[in-house]
Amino acid sequence: MADRQLLGDDDLHASAVVANCSMNRERQLAGANSYTRELGFDPLGVLRAAIAGSGTGAWLDLCCGTGRALIQAATTLHEEGLLPQAVITGIDLVDAFAPRPAALPGLQLVSSPVCAWTPSRSFDLITCVHGLHYIGDKLAALARAASWLTSGGLLVADLDLEDISIAGQPAAVPRATRRRVLV
């Protein structure tokens, strides 16, 4: 594995595999193929707790796919009367977002490479469910994302350590080592 060449961001952005991958695009908020199952907690619970504590809550999802789970979250919060206090933002390389109701003012879905996007606010929760393998410099992306957290905010991302390469260094981890990163 030490001589395996990993693609950089520009090559990944131009890749038809990355741009068209549908593997994670249909993930729901709850259920069998869901954020709640993959993350091991309910993202809405984190937002509700932030709103209860400070009056506002913000969730950023990197590599959000169609944004289906975010649309479901915003719809639920709207029905609970909490959407004005919540901001939900999804970033994905491809502008292939699911249709969403116009009455969700706290929801923003942005088409942009993750490493090229900069938020105008901080977030109580930042997630990246099975998306880091589409990003060249994963550690830089995680460091940038961590800098966008509120005090006490939570960053949760899936990271396959096999995809981490340091120039001039041998592979640091055995094959098939996947970890969830919590910051």
N, C-alpha and C positions, 0 to 999 in steps of 0.2 A: 503494500500500500504506500510505502514511502515515495515511490516514483510516480504515483498517480497525479495527474495534473488537474487541479481544481480550476474551474472557470471563474473569471472575474465578473464584476457587476455588468460591464458593457456587453460581454459575451452572453451572460445569462439573460439580460433584457432583450437581446436579439433572438434568443432561442425560441423556436416554435414550441418546444416542450414546455417551457416555463409559461409562455404567453397563452397557451391553449390547454394547460393541464386542468382537468375537471375534477381531479381526485378530491379536493377539499372545498370546492366551490359551492356545494349544496349543503354544507353542514348547518344543522338547526341549532336553536338556542338550548333546547332540552330534548331528551329522548335518546334513542340508540346511537345515532350519528350526530352527536351534539357537542357544543362547547362545555356544557355542564359535565358530561361524561368524560371528555378528554382532559378538562382542567381539574376535575375532582372537586369542584365547588360551583356554586351558582353565581355567575357574574352580576346578575341583578341584585343579589344579596350584598355584594360589595358596593354597588351604586347606592342602594337604599341606605346602607350604613353611613356612607359618605354624606348623603343628603341629610340624614338625621343628625349627623355630627356638625356639619358646617353650613348646611342649607343648599349646597350644590354637590354634584358628583359628575365625574367625567371618566369615560371608558374609551380607550384607543385600541383598535384591533389592527395589527399589521398583517398584511397578506390576507385580507378578509374575504377574498373570492367574490361571490355575488353580493355579499353583505346580508344574506338572508337572516342569519342569527341576529345581526344588529338591528335589522328592520323589525324582527319579532320582539327584541328587547325594547326598542323605542315605542312600538305599538302597545306593549304591556304597560310601560311607564306612563304613556299618554292616557290609557284607560284608568290608571290609578291616580291621575292628576299630578304626576311627578315629572312629566317631561319638561315643563319649563325650567325645572331645577337641574335637569340632567342634560349632559352633552354626550353624544355617542358618535365617534368618528371611526371610519374604516378607511384603510389605505390598501390599494391593490394596484399592481402593475397594469392590469387590463381593465378597461372600462366596460365591464360586462355585468353590471349590477342588476339585481332583481328589481322589478317595478316596486315602487314604494308610494304610500299615500302622501299627498301634499301636506296633510295636517300633522307632519312630524318635524317641527322646526328645530328640534334639538339633534336631528340626525344629519350627519354629513358623510358622504361617500366620495372619496377622492381617488382619481386615477393618477398614480405617480409611482416611480421607483421609491421604495422605502428610504434608501440612502440619500435621495435627492430632496425629500420632503422635510419641512421644518414646521412644527406646530406653533400656534400663537398663544397657547395656553399650556398648563400642566394637567396631568391626569392622575386620578386615584387608582386606576387599573389600566395596565397595558398588557395585551395578550398577543401571542403569535403562535397559533395552533398549526403545527406542521407546515410552517412557511419559511423558516430560516434556510432550508436547503435550496431555496430559490434566490438567496442573497449571497453575493461573493464574500465579502468581509463580514462574517457573522458576528465576530467579537466587537467590531466597530459599530455595527448596527445595534447590538445589545447595549453597548456603552452609551450611544446616543439616546436610545430609548430610555434607559435608566435616568438620564439627565432630565427627562421630561416628566418624571414622577413628582407628585405632591409629597410633602413631608408625610411619611407613613404610607405612601402609595405602594402598590404591588405590581411587579412585572413578572409575568409567567410566560415561558416560551419553551417549546420543544426544541431540543438541540441534539443532533447526532454528533458526538465527539469525533467520530471518524472523519467528518467533513472539516475538521479544524486542521490547518496546516500552517506551520511556522517555517518560513524560508530557511533552508540550511539545517533544519532539525529533523531527526527521525520521527516517525509517527509516535505520538505520545500515548495512545490508548489502543487497546485491542479492538479488533473488528466487532461490529454490531454492539457498540456501547452507546446507548441512547439515554440521555438524562433530561429531566425537566429542570429548567433554570428558574429559580425564584430569587428575586431581588427585593 
